């Protein structure tokens, strides 16, 4: 979502097209918002607006919040540690439970049983 909003060239053409497709419903995991907040507080990420305003703008652009539900945690018990990042592991579990695809260029996601587009 950050690369899409910024027009970052690291987001592939296929990724951008999938996000922009009329039949696509785009979700941003609460885990992603949490990670963004932490990175902003540590000075590792800078966004143009205060976080609450940035989130409202993204919602206005059609990005929906995917809340973290208790059932999203259940796959964590047996999820292999192909990826050690706790936020990414939560996103994988959410995708598994909700049967959603993930837009990512992170190769570690390919090792999990989730649909990807990039």
C-alpha positions as CSV (number, residue, x, y, z in Angstrom):
1,X,0.0,0.0,0.0
2,X,2.8,2.4,0.8
3,X,4.5,1.8,-2.5
4,X,1.2,2.1,-4.3
5,X,0.4,5.4,-2.7
6,X,3.9,6.8,-3.2
7,X,4.0,5.7,-6.9
8,X,7.2,3.8,-6.0
9,X,8.8,2.0,-8.9
10,X,9.5,-1.1,-6.7
11,X,5.8,-2.0,-7.0
12,X,5.5,-4.1,-10.2
13,X,3.2,-3.2,-13.0
14,X,1.2,-6.4,-12.3
15,X,0.9,-5.4,-8.6
16,X,-0.3,-1.9,-9.5
17,X,-2.8,-3.3,-12.0
18,X,-4.2,-5.8,-9.5
19,X,-4.6,-3.1,-6.9
20,X,-6.3,-0.7,-9.4
21,X,-8.6,-3.4,-10.9
22,X,-12.3,-2.5,-10.5
23,X,-13.1,-5.9,-9.1
24,X,-10.4,-5.8,-6.4
25,X,-11.2,-5.1,-2.8
26,X,-8.0,-3.9,-1.2
27,X,-7.4,-4.5,2.5
28,X,-4.6,-3.3,4.7
29,X,-4.0,-5.5,7.7
30,X,-4.1,-4.0,11.2
31,X,-0.7,-5.7,11.5
32,X,0.6,-3.4,8.7
33,X,-0.8,-0.3,10.3
34,X,0.8,-1.4,13.6
35,X,4.2,-1.9,11.9
36,X,3.9,1.5,10.1
37,X,3.2,3.2,13.5
38,X,6.2,1.6,15.1
39,X,8.5,2.4,12.2
40,X,7.3,6.1,12.3
41,X,7.9,6.3,16.0
42,X,11.5,4.9,15.5
43,X,12.2,7.3,12.7
44,X,12.6,4.4,10.2
45,X,9.6,5.6,8.1
46,X,8.3,9.0,7.3
47,X,4.8,9.7,6.0
48,X,3.5,13.0,4.8
49,X,0.6,13.3,7.3
50,X,0.0,12.3,10.9
51,X,-0.8,8.6,11.1
52,X,-4.6,9.1,11.8
53,X,-4.9,11.4,8.8
54,X,-2.8,9.1,6.6
55,X,-5.1,6.2,7.5
56,X,-8.2,8.2,6.8
57,X,-6.8,9.2,3.4
58,X,-6.1,5.6,2.5
59,X,-9.6,4.6,3.6
60,X,-11.0,7.4,1.3
61,X,-8.9,5.9,-1.5
62,X,-10.6,2.5,-1.1
63,X,-8.2,0.7,1.2
64,X,-10.2,-1.2,3.9
65,X,-8.9,-2.2,7.3
66,X,-8.5,-5.9,7.9
67,X,-8.8,-6.2,11.6
68,X,-6.9,-8.8,13.6
69,X,-9.4,-11.4,14.9
70,X,-8.7,-14.3,17.3
71,X,-9.1,-16.9,14.5
72,X,-6.2,-15.2,12.6
73,X,-3.9,-16.3,15.4
74,X,-4.7,-20.0,15.2
75,X,-2.5,-20.9,12.2
76,X,0.5,-19.3,14.0
77,X,0.9,-22.4,16.2
78,X,1.9,-24.5,13.3
79,X,3.2,-21.9,10.8
80,X,6.8,-22.7,9.8
81,X,9.3,-20.1,10.5
82,X,10.1,-19.3,6.8
83,X,9.7,-15.7,7.9
84,X,10.7,-14.4,11.3
85,X,9.0,-11.0,11.1
86,X,5.9,-11.2,13.4
87,X,3.9,-8.7,11.4
88,X,4.4,-10.6,8.1
89,X,3.6,-13.9,9.9
90,X,0.3,-12.4,11.0
91,X,-0.5,-11.2,7.5
92,X,0.2,-14.7,6.2
93,X,-2.2,-16.1,8.8
94,X,-4.9,-13.6,7.9
95,X,-4.6,-14.5,4.2
96,X,-4.8,-18.2,5.0
97,X,-8.0,-17.8,7.2
98,X,-9.7,-15.2,5.0
99,X,-8.6,-16.9,1.7
100,X,-7.1,-13.6,0.5
101,X,-4.2,-12.9,-1.8
102,X,-1.2,-10.9,-0.7
103,X,0.6,-8.3,-2.8
104,X,4.3,-8.5,-1.9
105,X,7.7,-8.8,-3.4
106,X,9.0,-10.6,-0.3
107,X,10.3,-14.0,-1.5
108,X,9.7,-15.5,1.9
109,X,5.9,-15.4,1.4
110,X,6.2,-17.8,-1.5
111,X,7.1,-20.6,1.0
112,X,3.6,-20.3,2.6
113,X,0.3,-21.7,1.3
114,X,-1.1,-18.4,0.3
115,X,-2.1,-16.8,-3.0
116,X,0.3,-14.0,-4.0
117,X,0.4,-11.4,-6.8
118,X,3.3,-9.3,-7.6
